[in-house]
Amino acid sequence: MLTVHHDMIEQDGQYFPYLADTAWTLLQRLTREEILFFLDKRKAQGFNAVQVSAISELDGQRTP
């Protein structure tokens, strides 16, 4: 049985498909231009979300 989280239902009652890619260190490793390219590419591929880590293990708490 498929369980759908209530946040994945739109206001009109329709299911909202959450199609995400993961790019955990996107914010720490890429330039703004590279990030925009990546997001545009994922959008063209049909993704509607990208999961990233705001603070990574790459010295993220000390290095912005």
A tleap script that builds the chain and sets N, CA, C and O, in Angstrom:
source leaprc.protein.ff14SB
mol = sequence {
  NMET LEU THR VAL HIE HIE ASP MET ILE GLU
  GLN ASP GLY GLN TYR PHE PRO TYR LEU ALA
  ASP THR ALA TRP THR LEU LEU GLN ARG LEU
  THR ARG GLU GLU ILE LEU PHE PHE LEU ASP
  LYS ARG LYS ALA GLN GLY PHE ASN ALA VAL
  GLN VAL SER ALA ILE SER GLU LEU ASP GLY
  GLN ARG THR CPRO
}
set mol.1.N position { 0.841 -1.182 0.000 }
set mol.1.CA position { 0.000 0.000 0.000 }
set mol.1.C position { 0.882 1.241 0.000 }
set mol.1.O position { 1.857 1.314 0.748 }
set mol.2.N position { 0.543 2.207 -0.831 }
set mol.2.CA position { 1.289 3.455 -0.931 }
set mol.2.C position { 0.755 4.438 0.096 }
set mol.2.O position { -0.440 4.732 0.125 }
set mol.3.N position { 1.635 4.937 0.927 }
set mol.3.CA position { 1.254 5.952 1.898 }
set mol.3.C position { 1.770 7.285 1.396 }
set mol.3.O position { 2.960 7.426 1.116 }
set mol.4.N position { 0.895 8.256 1.282 }
set mol.4.CA position { 1.267 9.577 0.785 }
set mol.4.C position { 1.250 10.557 1.943 }
set mol.4.O position { 0.249 10.675 2.651 }
set mol.5.N position { 2.345 11.251 2.135 }
set mol.5.CA position { 2.431 12.261 3.180 }
set mol.5.C position { 1.473 13.396 2.826 }
set mol.5.O position { 1.333 13.731 1.650 }
set mol.6.N position { 0.819 13.985 3.806 }
set mol.6.CA position { -0.184 15.022 3.533 }
set mol.6.C position { 0.391 16.227 2.812 }
set mol.6.O position { -0.348 16.920 2.113 }
set mol.7.N position { 1.691 16.507 2.953 }
set mol.7.CA position { 2.307 17.637 2.247 }
set mol.7.C position { 2.468 17.356 0.756 }
set mol.7.O position { 2.801 18.263 -0.006 }
set mol.8.N position { 2.239 16.123 0.331 }
set mol.8.CA position { 2.388 15.774 -1.074 }
set mol.8.C position { 1.046 15.778 -1.796 }
set mol.8.O position { 0.918 15.229 -2.891 }
set mol.9.N position { 0.051 16.398 -1.176 }
set mol.9.CA position { -1.256 16.548 -1.785 }
set mol.9.C position { -1.485 18.038 -2.024 }
set mol.9.O position { -1.351 18.847 -1.106 }
set mol.10.N position { -1.830 18.395 -3.257 }
set mol.10.CA position { -2.101 19.792 -3.563 }
set mol.10.C position { -3.444 20.202 -2.973 }
set mol.10.O position { -4.220 19.351 -2.538 }
set mol.11.N position { -3.719 21.488 -2.957 }
set mol.11.CA position { -4.943 21.992 -2.353 }
set mol.11.C position { -6.199 21.415 -3.001 }
set mol.11.O position { -7.226 21.275 -2.336 }
set mol.12.N position { -6.132 21.081 -4.281 }
set mol.12.CA position { -7.305 20.525 -4.959 }
set mol.12.C position { -7.442 19.019 -4.749 }
set mol.12.O position { -8.309 18.381 -5.346 }
set mol.13.N position { -6.576 18.445 -3.890 }
set mol.13.CA position { -6.658 17.023 -3.582 }
set mol.13.C position { -5.850 16.128 -4.492 }
set mol.13.O position { -5.804 14.916 -4.285 }
set mol.14.N position { -5.211 16.700 -5.496 }
set mol.14.CA position { -4.402 15.912 -6.425 }
set mol.14.C position { -3.048 15.592 -5.796 }
set mol.14.O position { -2.477 16.393 -5.056 }
set mol.15.N position { -2.554 14.397 -6.115 }
set mol.15.CA position { -1.235 13.973 -5.637 }
set mol.15.C position { -0.159 14.807 -6.307 }
set mol.15.O position { -0.209 15.032 -7.516 }
set mol.16.N position { 0.815 15.267 -5.532 }
set mol.16.CA position { 1.954 16.015 -6.052 }
set mol.16.C position { 3.155 15.084 -6.103 }
set mol.16.O position { 3.697 14.719 -5.059 }
set mol.17.N position { 3.578 14.695 -7.291 }
set mol.17.CA position { 4.740 13.801 -7.379 }
set mol.17.C position { 6.029 14.540 -7.021 }
set mol.17.O position { 6.349 15.574 -7.608 }
set mol.18.N position { 6.746 14.007 -6.071 }
set mol.18.CA position { 8.009 14.589 -5.616 }
set mol.18.C position { 9.135 13.830 -6.304 }
set mol.18.O position { 9.523 12.746 -5.867 }
set mol.19.N position { 9.652 14.405 -7.376 }
set mol.19.CA position { 10.722 13.764 -8.138 }
set mol.19.C position { 12.002 14.541 -7.894 }
set mol.19.O position { 12.251 15.564 -8.533 }
set mol.20.N position { 12.812 14.050 -6.968 }
set mol.20.CA position { 13.996 14.789 -6.534 }
set mol.20.C position { 15.289 14.086 -6.920 }
set mol.20.O position { 15.362 12.860 -6.994 }
set mol.21.N position { 16.295 14.900 -7.161 }
set mol.21.CA position { 17.658 14.423 -7.320 }
set mol.21.C position { 18.402 14.860 -6.060 }
set mol.21.O position { 18.003 15.823 -5.406 }
set mol.22.N position { 19.466 14.168 -5.723 }
set mol.22.CA position { 20.272 14.572 -4.579 }
set mol.22.C position { 21.614 15.104 -5.056 }
set mol.22.O position { 22.289 14.491 -5.883 }
set mol.23.N position { 21.976 16.242 -4.523 }
set mol.23.CA position { 23.265 16.870 -4.826 }
set mol.23.C position { 23.734 17.501 -3.514 }
set mol.23.O position { 23.767 18.723 -3.370 }
set mol.24.N position { 24.089 16.653 -2.579 }
set mol.24.CA position { 24.319 17.092 -1.209 }
set mol.24.C position { 25.303 18.247 -1.081 }
set mol.24.O position { 25.047 19.166 -0.302 }
set mol.25.N position { 26.409 18.243 -1.805 }
set mol.25.CA position { 27.419 19.289 -1.652 }
set mol.25.C position { 27.375 20.316 -2.789 }
set mol.25.O position { 28.366 20.998 -3.049 }
set mol.26.N position { 26.257 20.421 -3.448 }
set mol.26.CA position { 26.086 21.372 -4.548 }
set mol.26.C position { 26.476 22.787 -4.132 }
set mol.26.O position { 27.205 23.466 -4.856 }
set mol.27.N position { 26.002 23.233 -2.983 }
set mol.27.CA position { 26.246 24.607 -2.546 }
set mol.27.C position { 27.700 24.867 -2.168 }
set mol.27.O position { 28.181 25.994 -2.282 }
set mol.28.N position { 28.392 23.837 -1.723 }
set mol.28.CA position { 29.770 24.015 -1.286 }
set mol.28.C position { 30.787 23.856 -2.422 }
set mol.28.O position { 31.889 24.399 -2.337 }
set mol.29.N position { 30.440 23.134 -3.464 }
set mol.29.CA position { 31.434 22.779 -4.481 }
set mol.29.C position { 31.309 23.514 -5.811 }
set mol.29.O position { 32.278 23.587 -6.567 }
set mol.30.N position { 30.129 24.061 -6.108 }
set mol.30.CA position { 29.927 24.655 -7.424 }
set mol.30.C position { 29.802 26.171 -7.354 }
set mol.30.O position { 29.441 26.733 -6.319 }
set mol.31.N position { 30.103 26.816 -8.462 }
set mol.31.CA position { 29.897 28.258 -8.571 }
set mol.31.C position { 28.419 28.520 -8.832 }
set mol.31.O position { 27.665 27.594 -9.131 }
set mol.32.N position { 28.011 29.757 -8.722 }
set mol.32.CA position { 26.621 30.118 -8.991 }
set mol.32.C position { 26.221 29.704 -10.408 }
set mol.32.O position { 25.137 29.159 -10.614 }
set mol.33.N position { 27.083 29.959 -11.369 }
set mol.33.CA position { 26.792 29.609 -12.757 }
set mol.33.C position { 26.633 28.097 -12.934 }
set mol.33.O position { 25.748 27.642 -13.660 }
set mol.34.N position { 27.494 27.323 -12.269 }
set mol.34.CA position { 27.392 25.866 -12.350 }
set mol.34.C position { 26.112 25.353 -11.689 }
set mol.34.O position { 25.490 24.409 -12.174 }
set mol.35.N position { 25.728 25.983 -10.583 }
set mol.35.CA position { 24.490 25.595 -9.898 }
set mol.35.C position { 23.290 25.864 -10.797 }
set mol.35.O position { 22.406 25.016 -10.921 }
set mol.36.N position { 23.252 27.034 -11.423 }
set mol.36.CA position { 22.138 27.360 -12.314 }
set mol.36.C position { 22.072 26.401 -13.492 }
set mol.36.O position { 20.985 25.992 -13.902 }
set mol.37.N position { 23.222 26.043 -14.037 }
set mol.37.CA position { 23.262 25.063 -15.132 }
set mol.37.C position { 22.693 23.727 -14.663 }
set mol.37.O position { 21.875 23.117 -15.351 }
set mol.38.N position { 23.130 23.277 -13.491 }
set mol.38.CA position { 22.665 22.014 -12.924 }
set mol.38.C position { 21.151 22.024 -12.726 }
set mol.38.O position { 20.463 21.077 -13.108 }
set mol.39.N position { 20.632 23.108 -12.124 }
set mol.39.CA position { 19.193 23.202 -11.862 }
set mol.39.C position { 18.381 23.264 -13.158 }
set mol.39.O position { 17.322 22.645 -13.260 }
set mol.40.N position { 18.876 24.008 -14.142 }
set mol.40.CA position { 18.192 24.056 -15.442 }
set mol.40.C position { 18.158 22.685 -16.097 }
set mol.40.O position { 17.147 22.291 -16.679 }
set mol.41.N position { 19.265 21.961 -15.998 }
set mol.41.CA position { 19.344 20.608 -16.565 }
set mol.41.C position { 18.351 19.668 -15.877 }
set mol.41.O position { 17.641 18.915 -16.544 }
set mol.42.N position { 18.303 19.713 -14.549 }
set mol.42.CA position { 17.372 18.855 -13.813 }
set mol.42.C position { 15.924 19.221 -14.124 }
set mol.42.O position { 15.077 18.335 -14.233 }
set mol.43.N position { 15.629 20.499 -14.268 }
set mol.43.CA position { 14.277 20.924 -14.633 }
set mol.43.C position { 13.888 20.358 -15.999 }
set mol.43.O position { 12.777 19.858 -16.175 }
set mol.44.N position { 14.799 20.438 -16.954 }
set mol.44.CA position { 14.544 19.904 -18.291 }
set mol.44.C position { 14.347 18.389 -18.263 }
set mol.44.O position { 13.649 17.834 -19.112 }
set mol.45.N position { 14.962 17.727 -17.287 }
set mol.45.CA position { 14.827 16.275 -17.148 }
set mol.45.C position { 13.564 15.867 -16.399 }
set mol.45.O position { 13.283 14.676 -16.268 }
set mol.46.N position { 12.799 16.840 -15.905 }
set mol.46.CA position { 11.546 16.534 -15.235 }
set mol.46.C position { 11.582 16.534 -13.720 }
set mol.46.O position { 10.564 16.268 -13.081 }
set mol.47.N position { 12.735 16.827 -13.131 }
set mol.47.CA position { 12.817 16.884 -11.670 }
set mol.47.C position { 12.103 18.134 -11.177 }
set mol.47.O position { 12.138 19.169 -11.843 }
set mol.48.N position { 11.454 18.051 -10.017 }
set mol.48.CA position { 10.813 19.228 -9.442 }
set mol.48.C position { 11.391 19.565 -8.063 }
set mol.48.O position { 10.860 20.426 -7.362 }
set mol.49.N position { 12.467 18.895 -7.679 }
set mol.49.CA position { 13.136 19.179 -6.413 }
set mol.49.C position { 14.574 18.685 -6.473 }
set mol.49.O position { 14.889 17.719 -7.167 }
set mol.50.N position { 15.430 19.362 -5.738 }
set mol.50.CA position { 16.816 18.925 -5.574 }
set mol.50.C position { 17.108 19.007 -4.083 }
set mol.50.O position { 16.901 20.048 -3.459 }
set mol.51.N position { 17.581 17.925 -3.524 }
set mol.51.CA position { 17.916 17.875 -2.105 }
set mol.51.C position { 19.398 18.199 -1.934 }
set mol.51.O position { 20.258 17.541 -2.519 }
set mol.52.N position { 19.684 19.217 -1.129 }
set mol.52.CA position { 21.064 19.621 -0.872 }
set mol.52.C position { 21.276 19.738 0.635 }
set mol.52.O position { 20.324 19.763 1.415 }
set mol.53.N position { 22.525 19.808 1.016 }
set mol.53.CA position { 22.883 20.001 2.414 }
set mol.53.C position { 23.348 21.442 2.589 }
set mol.53.O position { 24.280 21.882 1.916 }
set mol.54.N position { 22.702 22.174 3.488 }
set mol.54.CA position { 23.094 23.554 3.741 }
set mol.54.C position { 24.452 23.616 4.443 }
set mol.54.O position { 25.242 24.527 4.195 }
set mol.55.N position { 24.717 22.659 5.309 }
set mol.55.CA position { 26.012 22.556 5.987 }
set mol.55.C position { 26.539 21.161 5.736 }
set mol.55.O position { 25.906 20.177 6.119 }
set mol.56.N position { 27.677 21.067 5.104 }
set mol.56.CA position { 28.202 19.748 4.768 }
set mol.56.C position { 29.374 19.379 5.657 }
set mol.56.O position { 29.839 20.168 6.479 }
set mol.57.N position { 29.831 18.163 5.464 }
set mol.57.CA position { 30.985 17.691 6.222 }
set mol.57.C position { 32.286 18.293 5.710 }
set mol.57.O position { 33.352 18.030 6.267 }
set mol.58.N position { 32.210 19.095 4.657 }
set mol.58.CA position { 33.412 19.718 4.088 }
set mol.58.C position { 33.748 21.010 4.810 }
set mol.58.O position { 33.861 22.063 4.182 }
set mol.59.N position { 33.908 20.938 6.116 }
set mol.59.CA position { 34.227 22.090 6.958 }
set mol.59.C position { 33.116 23.130 6.899 }
set mol.59.O position { 33.373 24.327 7.036 }
set mol.60.N position { 31.887 22.677 6.697 }
set mol.60.CA position { 30.750 23.561 6.506 }
set mol.60.C position { 30.387 24.435 7.682 }
set mol.60.O position { 29.748 25.471 7.500 }
set mol.61.N position { 30.774 24.047 8.884 }
set mol.61.CA position { 30.437 24.875 10.034 }
set mol.61.C position { 31.441 25.997 10.250 }
set mol.61.O position { 31.157 26.957 10.966 }
set mol.62.N position { 32.606 25.881 9.638 }
set mol.62.CA position { 33.634 26.914 9.805 }
set mol.62.C position { 33.904 27.694 8.530 }
set mol.62.O position { 34.351 28.839 8.599 }
set mol.63.N position { 33.644 27.106 7.368 }
set mol.63.CA position { 33.925 27.751 6.093 }
set mol.63.C position { 32.635 27.953 5.328 }
set mol.63.O position { 31.967 26.973 4.997 }
set mol.64.N position { 32.257 29.191 5.034 }
set mol.64.CA position { 30.999 29.407 4.305 }
set mol.64.C position { 31.054 28.838 2.880 }
set mol.64.O position { 30.077 28.937 2.138 }
savepdb mol mol.pdb
quit
